[in-house]
Amino acid sequence: MVFFLKDIEQVKSISWSFLIQDINTSLSYNPYCKSARYYDVFKHIIISLIFGKEIILLDSDFTDSELKKLTGYSEYEKFNQVIDKKNLPIIGNKEELIEILKKTSDDWKISLFTSGTTGIPQKVTHNFSSITRFVKISDQNTNSIWGFAYNPTHMAGIQVFFQALLNGNSIVRLFGLNPLEIHQKIQENNITHISATPTFYRLFLPCKEVFQSVRRITSGGEKFNEKMIVQLSEIFPNAKITNVYASTEAGTLFATENDIFTIKAENEHFIRILDDELLIHSNLMGSTDRNIDEWFKTGDLVEVISENPLQFRFISRKTDMINIGGYKVNPLEVEEAILSLPEIKNARVYSKSNSVMGNIICCEVVCDNKEITESSVRTFLQSKLQEFKIPRIILFVSELSTTRTGKIKRN
């Protein structure tokens, strides 16, 4: 049986034929979609495409008060609409479904909300062209099996979903699983493609297993470095590794095989760097409730490597920089230094208020080696970092807290 979705929360895998029957018998539609079940979210998006209706995706963990602020409502049953199916075809198989979806008009809209890590989530609306801008449809992609490692109501998850959907692929949920479960799902299902954050990939490390079936690894949403490329190459020896830059407002914009992005000459007029911050032209963006001038400030700080062609490396989020006694500290730089200690699996650097310095650097680390101590980590860092960048407090934890989108929680 060719499956559409395998989810650890489902007793059985969901076949394409079950999905199609479910769609054919659907009698009502609600533009608001709020569900913790991946299948419900995916089916809701597909139905919205077929019926040409707008869909608004809501995080399943939004509280009533958050929903009230974001949409003006906390209950959505009154928005249920009876579907008039007189002019709609009965879908016979997967191929017919995909052909119908490919013809989706740009009158169709999908709205989602930013992660809200630095404030109230913002609503962003895309049409079919902008949400599928980087979807690649080809015969060589028809047999792909996707490891789904994102929240399905956020941009990265939606883009992976469309890549799989429009190629008729199978999807295996990996998001929210522990390392052993992830390893098992990859091996059991011969997963060929995984797209995830660096935080997700660090769950693999260290890893003695090798996953031969995986042909493509994509990383995005956080800083990606050469060390991780080497580590992933050992775990996924047959995979091409790609680093992407994307945002909720614009979707996927750039891709590279390392941590340096090169902008093609024909696209340079859409990109600007001002005071080390990356700006993108409003033509690349979906619509939003915010007032945005011609140039949108991404909040991402970059290091320019070359002017011609334009090349840059992601440094940090502007809001993540920490002020320590007048010095600016990039927490990602400190984390990279800590992660260069082989025994440490993951790290999170953050600030804590201090009456003398204003702020001090703190760190949480995940490490299975009992011989690694706070003192030994600090001694190791003395050869890697300036003194004011070395954490004053180092806590050992079993795992790091993550955001709704699977990134390390900074606040």
N, C-alpha and C positions, 0 to 999 in steps of 0.2 A: 504494500500500500504506500502510495506517495503521500507524505504528510505535509500539511500546511504549517502546523505549529506543534512543538512539544514543549510543555511547560511542567515543571515539577509540581505545580499546584493542581494540575489536571491528572485524573486517574489514567486516562487514555490520551494518546496523541490525537490531534484533530486533523482529519483528512481534508483535502481540497473538495471532495464531493460533499462532505458534511457542511463545509463552509458555504458552498454554492446552494445547497438545499436550504440552509438557514437564511441566506439572503433572499432566495425566491419566495420564502414564506413570511418574510418580515412585513408587517402590516402598519407599523407606525415608525416615526422618526422624531428624535429630539436633537436640536442643534448643539445642545450641551452634552459633553461626554465626560463623566467622572466615574471611573471604575479602577479598582486595583487589579482586575483580571486582564491580562494581556490580550486574550482572545476578544474580550468585549471591546477594547479600544481598537484593535485592528479591524474587527467586523464593522464597527461604527464608522471608521474612516472609509472603508470600502463602500458601504451603503451611501454615505454622503456623496461619494464620487459618482456612483451610478445614478442617483437621483438629482445630482447637480445642486445639492443643498450645502450651505455653509456649515462647517463644524467648528466648535470651540472646545479645545482640549483643556481639561482641568486636572491638576494633580490630585490623586486619590487621597492624599493626606492634607489637603487644604482644609482648614477649619471653617466653620460657618461664618465666623467673623472675618476671616480672610476672604472668603467668597463674596461676602457682602461688600467689602472694600473694592474687590477686583471687578465684579460684574453688576453689583447692585442687588443681587439675589443670593439666597442661600438654599432655596428649594427650586427644583426645575421641572417638576412633573407637569406643571401647567403649560409647558412649551411643547409637549407631545403633539405630533401632527399625524393625522391619518394619511397614509400614502395612497395616492391615486395611481394605480398600476395599469390603467387601461392602455397607455401608450408605452409601457415598459416591456422589454422582451423577457421571456423566460430563459435564463442562462442554462446552457446544457452541459458545459464542461469548463475546465480551467482555461483552455485556449480562448474560448468565447469571452470569458470574463476579462481576461487580460486585454483583448482587442477593444472591448468596450471602455476599459479604464484608460487606455492610451489615447482615446479620443476626447478625454475630459476637456471641457472648455475652460478658458481662463476666467470665466464668470464665477467658477467655483472658488471658494475661499476656505482656508484653514487658519484658525487663530490659535495661538499658544502663548504661554507666559514665560518671560525670562526667569532664571533661577532665583532671582531676588536675594543673592548672597550679599549685596551691598545696599539693600534697600527694598522697597516694595516692588514685587514682580511687575513687569510692564507687559502689556498685551502687544503682540506683534502678529500681523496678518500677512499671509502669503497666498499667491495664486498657484495654479498647477505648474506653470513654467518655472517660477522661482523656486518652488519646493523640490522640483525634480531636475534642477539645472545640471547637477553632476551625476545623475543616474546614467549608467552605461548599459544599454540593452544590446545583447548580441547572442549568437548561437553558443559561443564558448562559455557563456554565463548561465545557460539553462539548467545545468546540473549542480549548481552551487548550493551548498548547505551553510546557512549563516548561523554563527553563534551570536545571539542577541544579548549584548552586554550593556544596554542603556535603559534608561527610563523611557517608556513608549510615548509619553506625553511631552517630551522635550525634543528640540531640534535634531540632535544627533540621532536619537532613536527613530524619529520620523523619517529621516533620510535613509537610514539603513533599511527600514521597513519598505520604503518605496523601491529601493534597489532590489530587494528580494522579491517584492510583490510583482513588479513589472517584468521580471524575468521568470516568474513562476517558480521561485525557489522555495525550499523548506527552511523553517526558522526553528532554532532551538534556544530556549531562554537560558542564559547564563547569569544574568543580572541578579544579584542578591544571594547567589549560592556560595558555599564555602569552597576553598581550594580543591579538596578531594572531589566534591560533586562536579566542579568545573572540569577537572581532569577526566572524570568518568564520562561526562556528556560529550566531550570532544572525541574520545576514543570510541564510544558506543555508536555515535552517529556519523563518524567520519566527517566531521565539520571541516569545511574548506576555507571559510572566510570568517574573520573576527574583526570587529571594529569596536574600540574601547578606549577608555582613558588610561594614562600611565598608572594611575592608582589601581585600576583593575589588573593590569598586567603584573604589577608588583606582587599580587596574590600568588603568582606562579613561582616567585623567587624565594629561596633557591628551589630549583626543580630538577630532579634526576630523570624525569620522564622526557621522551622526545615524541612530538606529535607530527607524524609524517604526512597526515592527510591535509593539513592546513597549507593552502597555497597563497593566501593573502592576509597580511596583518596590517591594520590601519590604527593609528593612534591620533587622538585629538583631545582638545579641551584643557590640556595642561602642558607645561613645558616638557619637552622630549629631549633626551640627551644621547650622546654617542654610547655611553655605557649600557643604556637600556637596549639600544640597537644590537650591540654585541650579545647581550644576554638573551634577547628574543631570537636572534639568529641561531643560537645553540639549541633552544627549545623547539623552534619551528624551522628546521633546516631547509625545507622546501618552499618557504614562504617569501614572497616579495614584501618588504616592510615599507610602509608609507606613513609619513607624518602630515596631518592636515591642519589647516587653520580654518576655523568656522565660528560663526556666532548665530544666535537666535535671530538677530535682525537681518542677516544677509545669507545665512546658510553657509555651505562650504565655499571658500574663496581660493585658497592656495593649497598646493600639495608638493611634497618633496620627499626624498629618500633619506634625508638626514635632518639636522635641526636648522638648516639655512634655507630660507625661502627666496626664490628667484622670481622676479616679476617680469613677464614678457613685455617687450617694448610697446606692443599694441594695447596693453592693459595699464601702463604706468599712469595714464591720465585719470584713472580711477582710484589711485593710491597717493597718499601724501603722508609725510612724517614731519611732525611739528613738535619741537621740544621733546624729542625722543618718543612721542606718542603716535601710534598708528591711526590714521584717519582714512575712512573709506567714503567714496562718493555716494550720495543719496540714491543714485540710479541703481545701485546694487542691492538696495534694501527693500524689505517688505514694508508695508504701511504700519504706522504705530501711532498711539495717542499722544506721544511726546512731540514737542515742537523741535524739529531738527532742521538745521540750516543745510546748505549744499553739502557740507562735509560733516560726517558723523564721527565723533570722538569715541573710539573703541574702548579707551581705558587701558589698552595694552601698551606697555613700554617695550621698545625694541632697540637692538644695537645694529646700526647700519654697517654692513660689511663692505659693500661696494655701491657706488653711485651709478655706474654704467657697465653692466646692467644693474638695476636696483636689486640689492640683496640685503636681507636683514635676518636677525635671529631674535626670537622672542625672549625677553628678559624677565618680565614680571607684570602682574596687574598693578596699575597705578595705586589702587587702594590697598594693596598688600604691603607696600613699602613701610618700614618701621623706623620711627625717629628715636634714636638712642643718643641722648646728650648732644643733639645737634648733628649727628651723623646719620645718614640714610643707610638702612640695612635691607637688602633684598632677602627675604626668607627662603626663596628658592635656591639662592647661592649657598646659604648655610645648609639647607637640606641636601644638596648635591654633595657637599663636603662630608656630611655625616654618612650618607649612603655609600660613599667610597670605602667605608669600613666594611669589609665583606660580611661580617657577622650580622650586620643590621639590615633587616628586610624592608623597613619603611620608616619614615620620619615626618613629623609635622612641627614646623617652627612657627611660633606666634609671640606676641608681646603681652606683658603684664604691667599694669601701672605701678610706678615706684616713686616715692616721695622725693628722692634725691635726683634720679636720672630722668624722671618723667615716665620712662618705660624701661623694662629690661627684657632681654631675649630669653624665651623659654622653649623647651622642646619636648615632644613625646616621641619615643622610639619603640619600634617593635623588634624584638631580638630574642631568639631562643637560647642563645649562649649565656649561661648563668655567670660565666667568668667576666663578661663585659659589664663594667660598672660605670657610674656617672663620672667618676674620676678618670677612668681609662679613656672614655670618649672625649672628655675635655682635653686630656693630654694629647690624644691623637689629633685634635683639631688645632692645636697650637702651631703645627707645621703647615696648616692648610689655610687658616684665616687670621685676619687681624684680631687683636684681643677684644675689641668692642663688639665683634660679631659672634663671639663664642657664647653659647647659651649659659646663663647663670643657673638655671634650673633645668635638669634633665630627668624626665619621668619615664619609667619603663611600663608599657601598656601591652595588652594582648592584641589590640587592633585599634585602628584610627577611625574616628568618626568621619562619615562622608555626607555629602549633600544629596539632595534629591536626584542630581544628575550623575552621581557616582564619583565626584571629585573630592579631594581632601577638604574638610570643613575648616575654613580659615578663622572664623570668628569664634 
